[in-house]
């Protein structure tokens, strides 16, 4: 099995407009999905991310994130295992929040160094 990272991307404006009940419903849906992935043996780990961020380059650290010019942000990640990229993408497609068009998922294989 290979390892893959799911980067969960969400619209910042949508997140800012959500009330507590909507937020809790989204969290419950993602938690249930994570439990399904774990039961199927695919989930290795995952966490939501705080919206605060620092963008660092060689000569600059921007500390005022999330950035106003950004439409979306990475709001969490899952580390999963799957046979190949196609299977990982099929697994990502089962996410209820993705199916409801609330998030996008970037599926990235982890590079293995020998």
C-alpha positions, 0 to 999 in steps of 0.5 A, a space after each residue: 500500500 502507498 501513502 497519500 495526503 488529502 489536503 482539504 480545501 474550503 472556501 474562506 467566505 463560506 466558513 466565515 458565514 457559517 453559524 455554529 449549527 452548520 459548523 457542527 454538522 460539517 464536523 460530524 459529517 467529516 468525523 463519520 467519514 473518517 470513521 468509515 475510512 478507519 474501519 476500512 483500513 485506509 485512514 492513517 491519521 488526520 486533523 483539522 487545521 486552525 485558520 491562523 497561518 504564517 507564509 514564510 519565504 527566504 526574506 519574509 514572514 507574513 503573519 497576518 493570515 488567513 490572507 484576504 486575497 485567498 479564496 480558499 484555504 487548507 482547513 485540514 488533512 488526512 493521511 491514508 493508504 491505498 493501492 495507487 493514486 486512482 484508488 486514493 482519488 476514488 476514496 476521496 470522492 466518497 467524502 460527503 462534504 465533497 459530494 455536497 460541494 462544500 470542499 475540494 480535496 487535493 490528493 497527493 502521493 507521499 514521496 518515498 525515499 529509498 
